[in-house]
Amino acid sequence: MSAAVDDSLLDDLDRIAEVDVDGLLHAAALAGAQVRATVEGAREAGLERYAESTPRALVLITRPGLSPCVSKLLWALLGKACPVPVVLTDTAPPWLGPLDLVLAHTDDPGDHELAESVDRASRYGAGVVLTAPEDGPVAAAAAGRAVLIPPRVPVPPGFGFTRALAGGLVAASTLNLLRTDLYQLADELDREAERDHMQHETFVNPAKSLALRLAERTPLLWGLDDVATGVAWFAAQVIGTHTDLVCDVAAYPQAASRTALHRAATHASANTDIFADPDDLDPAQVSPLRVFLLAVSAAAVDPVRRLAVDTFPAADLLAPAEELTADEPACAAVLALRFQLAALYLGLASGTTGGSTSYYAPARPREHP
C-alpha cells in the first residue's frame, strides 16, 4: 500500500517550500537550461569532428540510473528509418571499430565499468561522445580521446535526463541521423516548467493534476507509439525515485497480450464513474489500477491509438502533440518533464521525498490483545 497523500500540501506554498528543502522542484525546472548548456558544451568539446561521417553503427551504452531511459527514448526517436543500426548494450562490444560511434551518459564519475568501456572503444578507434562529470575514472578514460560534455548546470544526481537526452540528440544531429531544433526544445521545457510551477494551483497545473491522478494507484503506463513508450520508461524511473508507487510499463500491443492484467484494467476502467465523489466510494470496491495512455506521435490515423482509446474511454490520455506546436523530441521531453515534476509533487505530498516528514502522521503502533 502506498503512502497516504496530503493533497492540501500541493497548493500551500509555504509547506511545499518547507518540505522541499533541497530545492528539487527548482532543479527539475532547470531542464531547458541543461539542454542549452549541453549544446554549447558539445560545440566547445569539438563534437563537429564527426560532422562529415556516417557511422557504421551507433552504440548506446546503458549504465545504472537515467542512462537506460535516455537510450530507449533516443532509440525510439531515431526510429526504424534510421540509416544506421542502433545498438543498446551495457558495455562496449568487442566488434567496435573506427567506423562506429559510442554514446554514453552517467552521473557516477567512479563507474569503473563505463571507464573500461570508454577506454576499450577509444583503443579500438571508435568515436565516443560522453555526458559525464569532468572528474573521476570515467573522465580520465575519456581525456584527449573522447568528446566529454560535463554538466554546466548544477543539479542533484538523477536530474540530468534532459542533459543526457540533449547530448544524444546533438550527436545524432551532427551525424545527420536526426534533425531537431534543440533551442526550441529548451524553450518548450521552460514553458512546461512555468505551467507546472508550484505557485499555480492544482486545477491549472498539469504536473500537480497528474500527481493526484497517480496518487495511491498502480499506474499502467502504456505507450501508443515507440517514443511514448520511451517516455513511459523514464516516467517509471522518476516515479520510483520519488514515490513508493509500482508502475507497469509497456507498449500497448504488448500490454494487450498480458491478458489477465489487461482484462483487470478494462474492468477497472469500465467501472470508473468520472462524476462520483471519491469520498463516497468504498475503498474495497475501487481497483488500484489506473491506465495512462501515452502518445507522442502526431499521426492522424493510428489504429493502435484508436483501439486503446476505444477500449479505455476513461483512461488518462497524455498526448502533448495536442497541446504543443513542436516536433517529436520536444513533445517527448515536455511529457518527461511533466512526469518528473508530478513524481516530485507526489513524493513531497506523501513524504517519500524531500527533507521533512513532519506533515505526515506516523503509523499507529499495532495493538496487542
N, C-alpha and C positions, 0 to 999 in steps of 0.2 A: 504494500500500500504506500503510495507516495505521500510526501509530507503535505500537511494541510496548507492552503494558500490564504494569506491575509490580503485579499484583493483591495482592501481600503488603502493599503500602503502605496499602491501604484499611482494614486492621484494626490498623495501627500508628499510634497517636495522635500520638506524638512526630514521626514522619516527616510525617504529614499537616500538623501544625502548622508544621513547618519549611518545607514546600513552599508552603503557603497563607499566604504572608507578608502578603498584602493582606486577609486575612480574608474571602475571597469566600464561603465556606460560611456564615459568620455573616451576611453581607449578604443572601444568599438566604433565610435563616431569618427575616428581618425582614418577610416578605411580609404576615403578618397585621397587624403594626404599621402597615405602609404603608396597608392598607385602612382601619383605624380613623382614622388621621391624615387620610386623604383625605376621609372622610365628614365629619369635623369641619371640615376646611378648606373644603369645599364649602358647609357651612352658614354659616360665618363670611364667606365670599365673596359670599353673597347669592344662592345658586342658587334659593332659594324664589321668586324673582321670576318664574320660569317655571312655577310650580305650577298656575296656573289656565288654562294654554294648551295646546292640542294643535297641534303644528307641522304645516305643510303637508308638509314633508319634513325628515328627519333626515339631515344631511350629515356623513359621517365623512371627514375629511381625513387621508390617509396620507402620512407622511413617512419618510425612511430611518431604520432602527432597529427599534424594537419596534412602532411605530405600525401597520404593515400587519397584523401578527399580532393585535394588540388589536382592530383594526377588523373583521377577518374573524370573530373569535370573538364580538364584540358583535353583528355582523350575524346570526350563527347563533343566538345566544341570543334575540334579538328574534323570529326565526323568521318563517315565511311568514304567520302570522296577525297580524303587526304591523299596526296600523290605519293607519300612515303609510308612505310609501316611504322606504327606507333606501338612501342613495347613497354609494358609496365613490369618492373622487376624490383626485388628487394636489394639486389647487389649488382654491380657491373658484370655483365655476362662475358664469358671468355672469348666470344667471337667478335668483340668490338675491334674496330679498325679506324684508320684515318678518315674514312668517308662517313662515319657516324657522329651524331651529336647527342650528348647526355645532358639531361636537365635534372636538377635535384634541389630540394629545399629541406632545411632543418632549422629548428630553434635551439638545438643542442650542439654547442660548439665542441663538445667532447665525444661526439658519436664516432667511435673508432671504426665501426664497420663502414660508415659512409666515407670516412677519411681514406680507408683502404680502397674503396670503390673509385673515389676520385683519383687516387694515385694510380690505380690499375688502368683506368680509362685514359689518363694522360700518357702513361707509358706505352699504351697501345696506339697512341696517336689520335684518339678521338677528341673532338671538341667537347668542352664541358662548360655549362652555364649553371651557376650555383647561387641561390639566395640563402645566405647563412651569416652568422656573426663573424666579425673580422678577426677574432682571436680564437685560439684553440687548435686542436689537431686537424679539424676539417679545413679551416682556413690555411693552415700550414701546408696541407696536401695540395691545396689549390694555388698556392703562391707562385706567381710567374708562369703558370701553365693553364689556368682556367679563368674564365670571366666570373669573378666573385662580386656579387652585388650585396653589400652588407646593409643592414637596416639603418635608415636615417631618421625615422620617426619612432621614438622610444615607446614601446607598448609592452605589456606583460607577455610572457610565453603563452602561446595559444591564441594570440590576437593578430597573427601575421598572415591570415588567409589571403587578403587582397594583395599583400606584398608578394606572396608566393605565386598567386594567380597572375599578377601583372608581370612577374619575371618570366613565366611560361608564355604569356601572350606576346610580350615584346620580342622574345626569342622566335616564336612562331611567325610573327610579322616580319622580322628581319630575314627569315628564311623563305618568305613568300608562301608560307603554308596556310596562313590565315590573316585576314585583314580586319582590323578593328581600330576604332579611334579611342585610344586609352585615356585621352584627356576628357573626352565626352563621358566615358565610363566613370572617371573620377568625379565629374560634375553630377552625374546621376546618383552616385553614392553619397555625395554631400547633400543632395536634395532629400534622399531617403533618410539620412541621419537627422535632418531637420524635421521631417514628418514624424519621426519616432522619438523626438526629444522629450525628456521627462516632463517638461513644462506643459506639454499637450495632454489633455485628459484622454481617458481610455477610449471614449466613443469616437474620437477623431484621430487616434494614434494607432496606426496599423500594427506596430510591434506589441503594444500593450494589449490590443484586442486579440491578437494571435496568442499571446501568453495565456489569456484567460480561456481560450478555446483548447489550448493544450493541457491546462491545469487538471490534475487528478484524473487523467485519462491515460490510455495506452494508444499513442498516436501511430496510425498506419500511414506512413509517408510513401505514397505510391506515385511514381513518375509516369507521366503520359508521353514523354519523349526522352531520349538519351540524356540531353542536357539537364532536364528537370530531375532525372534520377541521380545525376551527378550532384546537383544541389541538395537532394534529399540525403545523400551520404554525409554531406557537411552538416546539414541540419541535425542529423542524429548525433554527430560528434559534439556539437555545441550544446545540445540538449543534455547529453550525458556528462558534459563537462560542468554544467551549472545547475542541473536538476537531478533528481533521482528517478526520472521517468525512463521507462524502457520503450524503445521505438522499434517498429518494423520498417525496413526499407526495401523496396523492390520496384522494378519496372512493372507497370500494370499487367502486361501479359503474364509475367512470372507470378505476380500476386494472384491472378485468377487461376493459376494452375495449382495453388495451395488450397485445395477445395474446402477443407474444414474451416480454415481461418476466413477465407473469402465468404463462405456461407454465413458464418457468425457475424461478419462485418455487414453483410447485406441485411441480415435480420435486425441488427442494431440500428442501421440506417433507416429501415422501414418503420421502426417503432419510435423514431425521433419526431417529437412534436415541437416545431420551432416556436410555437406560441405558448408552450407550457411554462409555468413558473418553476424554476429549478428547486425552490424551497418546498414545493408541494409534491415533488416526486419521491417515491420510495427508493432509497438508495439500493435496496436489494434487487430492484427491478430495472435499474439503469445499467446498461452494458458499459464497461470501461473502454470499449473500443471506439475510436473516432477516426474516420477516414479523412485524410488530407490528400487531395489530388493536385499534383504539381504539374504545371505546363509552362514551358519556356518558349518552345517553338510557336511561331505565329501562323502555322499552316492553317489555311482557311477550311479545308476539308480533311479531317483526321479521324479515321474510323476508330482508332484506339480511344481517343478522347470522347467521341460520341458514345461509344459503348460504355465507358466508365461513368460518364455523367448520367446516362440513362439508368445505369444500374444503381448509382448512388446519388439520387437527386438532392439529398440533404447533406452531402459531403461538403467540406470546405474546398472550394476550387481556388487555388492560388496561381494566377496567371498574370504575371507582371506586364506582358505584352499588351494586355488590355488597358493598362494604366499609362504606359510609357511609349514614347516615340524613340525607340533605341534598338540597337542590334542585339543579337542573342547573348554575346558576352556581357553586355551591360545589364540586360534583364536578369541573367543568371546571378551576377554579382549583387544586384539590388535585392533579389529574393534571399540570397545567402545572408546578407547583412540584416534583413528583417528577421530571419530566424535567429541570428546571433543575439540581436537585441531582445527579442521575445524570450529567449532562453535566459538572458540576464535578468530581465524583469521578473520572470517566473522564479528564478533562483533567489533573487532578493526578497520576493514576497513569501517564499516558503522557508527561507533560512538555510538553503543548501549552498548558497554562495554569498559572498560579502563578508564583512568583518564583524558582524554582530548578529546574535540571535535573540536579542532582548525582547523583541516584539512577539516572540512565538512562545506559546505556553509549553512548558515541558511535559513530557508524557507522564501520566499518572502512574504511581507505583502499583503493581498488582497486589490486590488484597488477598490475603491468605485466610482460609477458614479457621 
